[in-house]
Amino acid sequence: MASLKDIKQKIGGVKKTSQITSAMNMVAASKLRGAQLKMESFRDYAEKFNAAMGNLSGGMQSGQFPLMDAREVKTVELIVVTSDRGLCGSFNSHIISRALKLIAEKQKEGKEVSVVCVGKKGYAKLRHGGLVRKNYSDIMAKFEMYNARTIAQEVADNFLDGQADEVFLIYPQFVSVAVHKPAVMSFLPVQPVVEAETGGEKGEESATAYSYEPGSDEIMTVLQPLYLNVMVYHAMLEAGAGEHAARMTSMDNATKACGDIVHDLTLVYNKARQGSITSELMDIVGGAEALKG
């Protein structure tokens, strides 16, 4: 059994760890408020942007624009969005596992796969396979729209050069503070949105509700690159909010675990201390009996 001094040192060490995890929990909670508000606000913008794109592209054919050029798929590229920092539980591992699963599926179909990593944690895991074509690390802590624009433009140029026939975007979708699930979205080629899902006269009315000046073709030429920027930025916002939420939950669980460890160690300490006192009393009584004899 460990000595009383060792047990007391362990209790002190766990208490200090608990203070650190509690502080990190509060920092993550503070950052989450701003990140979640920003993400939810941008969701509304992204939905309106997607609605406009759907109205514009509903009557267009695949291949009408370079970014809509659907061709035989021989090479596939994945944009994998993770965090730069750890200590957020299984947040990054779920994204990486989903990316590896999709990579295996595409390779099984005989297609070449390349990866663009956004975030240090994804790059640290995926670089060993030799599939990483581009890496964007140390930007997730504080990113802006221009970061998303850089990523989207580079991937789009690679697509237009014929180096990738199909591109997917993989990111952690923020469902709630406790739930973040991997989402896989088709990124390129840009697919025309079909309005027929609404059905009936309502769908026809929605498709003809707007007139455009200049023409829809000219507007689509401008909006398509912006649409890619919005998709990447939206994925980064979801990942940023999810990272803070996952870290807050993880640090809260760690603080509770530290409390349980301190409780268990305190019981062990008290038991060892009682045993030590009992042993000393027995020695005293034994010595007194010896003196009497």
MOTAVEN-V146534 format. One record per pair of residues at least 12 apart in sequence whose C-alpha atoms are under 6 Angstrom apart, sorted by sequence separation. I is the first residue (numbers start at 1). GAP is how many residues later the second one is. If there is no record, write none. Layout:
# MOTAVEN-V146534
I_GAP / I_GAP
This chain:
# MOTAVEN-V146534
171_12 / 170_13 / 170_14 / 169_15 / 115_16 / 116_16 / 169_16 / 114_17 / 115_17 / 116_17 / 120_17 / 168_17 / 114_18 / 115_18 / 116_18 / 117_18 / 118_18 / 119_18 / 168_18 / 169_18 / 114_19 / 116_19 / 117_19 / 168_19 / 167_20 / 167_21 / 166_22 / 84_35 / 75_36 / 77_36 / 83_36 / 84_36 / 74_37 / 75_37 / 76_37 / 77_37 / 78_37 / 79_37 / 80_37 / 81_37 / 82_37 / 84_37 / 75_38 / 77_38 / 80_38 / 83_38 / 82_40 / 84_54 / 171_64 / 174_64 / 173_65 / 172_67 / 174_68 / 177_68 / 152_76 / 152_77 / 149_80 / 148_81 / 148_84 / 148_85 / 95_87 / 76_88 / 75_89 / 76_89 / 78_89 / 75_90 / 76_90 / 77_90 / 78_90 / 79_90 / 80_90 / 81_90 / 76_91 / 78_91 / 79_91 / 73_92 / 70_119 / 68_121 / 67_122 / 68_122 / 67_123 / 58_134 / 57_135 / 58_135 / 57_136 / 58_136 / 54_139 / 55_152 / 88_158 / 88_159 / 89_161 / 88_162 / 39_198 / 36_205 / 35_206 / 32_209 / 32_212 / 28_216 / 29_219 / 28_220 / 25_223 / 25_226 / 21_230 / 22_233 / 21_234 / 18_237 / 18_240 / 11_251
